[in-house]
Amino acid sequence: MSTIISNLCIIPARGGSKRIPRKNIKDFLGKPIIAYSIETAIKSGLFDEVMVSTDDEEIAEIAKKYGARVPFLRSKEKANDVATTFDVIEEVLLNYKKERISFDNACCIYPCAPFVTSSRLTESFKMLSNYDTVFPVVKYGFPIQRALKMENQQKILFIQPEYSLARSQDLSDSYHDAGQFYWFKPEILLQSKTLMTDNTGGIELSELEVQDIDNRVDWKLAELKYKLQNELS
């Protein structure tokens, strides 16, 4: 007999991060950075199951220490440098299906996303009733229509020269993925094989709520932003 569970949280955390070694369990202001994602997911009260997908035994133990489940380890194929977020999610959902367990909704929260809050998770979950997927976005600081490219070493050109004389205030806003979490309907995701369908919704975050963490400078900036965010809240 199949079991249907309302909401699943998937936190993907492989062991082989290259730019920042052991990034997913590196100390961030006093505890492993993955702990923030786990604790926020649990605190939100939105999920019937919070699980970590990992190929690494140490990450698995830390995840369980902070309250997540690790019902199975990730395959080597889905833990390499070219595996996408969708690949990891798909493997998780199919592994649950083997156990005859399915979910109405699911959310993938990245392990290095200490800025995610319960309120943002709840806000975006409420939108899911109208969309296939929902994720946070952040506005570009300057109109991308006036973006430049560099050729022949230092020669710069407009990518879209038709906007070379346009005033920035007359151009429409553009956004990019905040890289924090994705709500989705599992069956639709498995069919479409993408986290962004033609029916995807987004919530806008401020720059203070977002920080890519790809190197040591990013890490320090994230810690400073996190402290500032908490001082202002």
N, C-alpha and C positions, 0 to 999 in steps of 0.2 A: 504494500500500500504506500502511495506517495504522501509525503508531508509537505505542506505549503506554509512557509514562514513569511511574515510580512516584509521586514527590512533587513538586509545584509549590509555590513560594512566590510570592505576589502581594503587592507593596507598593504601595498606591495613593497617589499624590502629585501632586495637581493644582497648578497654578501660581497659581490665583486665590484663595488664602486671604484672608479679609476682616479678621478680628479681630486677627490677628498677620500683617502682610504678609510674604510669602515664608517663612512659618512652617516649611515642610517642609525648607528648607535653611538655616534660621537657625542661627547658631553656638550649640552647647550644650556648654559646658565644653571648648572647643577644637576641635570639628569639627561639621560639619552634622548636625543631629539625625537626619536620615534615615540617616546612616551607621551609627548604632547598630543599627537594625533590619536593615540589610543585613548587617553584620558578624556579628550574632548568628545570623541565618539560615544564613549560610555556615558559621560555626563549629560549629553544631549537627550538621552532617553528615547532616541529615535530608532534604535537598532535592537533587534532580537538576537543578533549574533554579530560580534566584532571579531574578525579574524585577520591574521597576518599571513600573507603569502611570501614565503622565503625559502631559499635553498640552504640557509646557513643555520647551524645548530645554536650558535651563540645568540644570534638575533632571535631565534625561536624562544630561547629561554628568557631573554629580556622581555619579549613581547608578552609571554605568559605571566611574568612577574608583575606587569602593569595591567593585567586584566584581560588581555586578548586571548583568543584561542588560536591554535595552530593545528588544525585537524589533519593536515597532510603537508608534506614538503613540496616545494616547487620543483619541477623537472629541470634538468640541466639545460635542455633545449630552450626553455622559457626564462632562463636566468643568464643568457649570454648578452653581449653588447648590442645586438640588433633586435632583440625581442621588444615589441611595443607594449604600451599599457593595455591595449586591447588584447594582445596575445595572452598576457597574464590573467586578465579578467576572464577571458574565454576559458582558460584552463581551470580556473577556480570554479566557475559555474558548471562546467562539464564534470568536474570531480564530484561536486555536490549531486549532480543528476545521477551519477553512478550509485549514489547512496539513496536515490529516490527522494531527494530533497530539492525543492525549488523555492523561489522567492518572488514576491510581488514587485518589490523595488530593491535597488541596491545602490550603494555609493562607494566609489573608490576614493580614498583619501591618501595622498602621498605621505610618506613617512617623514619627510623634511618640510613640514608645513605647520610650524608652531603658531602661525597667525590665524589659523582656522578657529572659529568660535562656534559654540552651540547655536547662537542666534543666527549666524549666517547659514549653518547647515539646515536649521528649521525653515528659514526664509526661502531657501532654494527648494527644499523638499515640498513646500506648499505649492510651488510653481509646477511641480512634476505632473500634476493632474492634467495640465494643458499641453505638456511637451513630452517628447521621447526621451530627451536628455536635458540636463540643466547644469551649467557650471559658471563659476565666477570669472569676470573679466575686469581688466583695468584699462583706463584710457591712455593712449599715447600722449606724451607730454607736448608734442608738436605735430601739426598736421602731416600725415605721411604723404600727402599729395605733393609736398614740397621736399621730399626726400632726395638726397644726392647719392651719386655713385662715383667711384674713383677708378679712372682708367689710366693706363700708361704711367704707372707709379703715383703721380700726384695731381693729375688733371681731373678736375671734378665737373660733373655734368648733372643736370636734373634727370631723374628717372622718368618723370612725366613733365616734359618741357611746357606743355600747354598750361601748366599752373605756375610758371615761373614769375608771372606778374600778379598772381592772385594774393590778396591779403589773407593772412592766416585766419583772421576772425570770420572770413566769408566761407571758409572750407568746413566741411562736415567732420564731426569727431570720428575717430577710429579707435578700435579696441583690440587688445590681444588677450589670449588665455592667461589667467593668473597662475596657472600651474599648481593648483591646490587640491581640488576635488571635483568629482563628476557624479552627479545623480543620474540614474538611468533605469529604464525598464528592461530587465534582463532578456526577455524573449525578443523584444525589438532589437536590442543590441546584438544578440547572436545572429539575427537575420540580416541586419544592415552591415554588421562588421565594422562599425565606426562609432566614435564617441560624439560625432557631430553629424546629425542627420539634417534633412531639410525642415525639421520641426524641433529645433533646439532653442532653449531659452537661456538667458544669462542674467546674472546679478552683477551690478557694478561695485567694485571695491575701490577704496582710496589707495593712493601710493603708499600710505603708511601701513596698510594691511598686506602689502605684497613685497616679497623680496626673493629673487632667484638666488639659489645658494649653490654655486658651481665652483667656487674657489675660496681661499682663506679670507680674502677681502670681503667677499659676499657674506661669509659666515659672521665676521665682525659687524658688518652693517646690519645683518639680521638681528644680532643680539642688541645692538643699539636701538634699532627700531622697536624691538619687542619691549625693551625697558621703557622707551618713550611712550609707546602705546598704553602700557599699563599705568604710567604716571598720569596720563591724560584721561584715563577712563574713571 
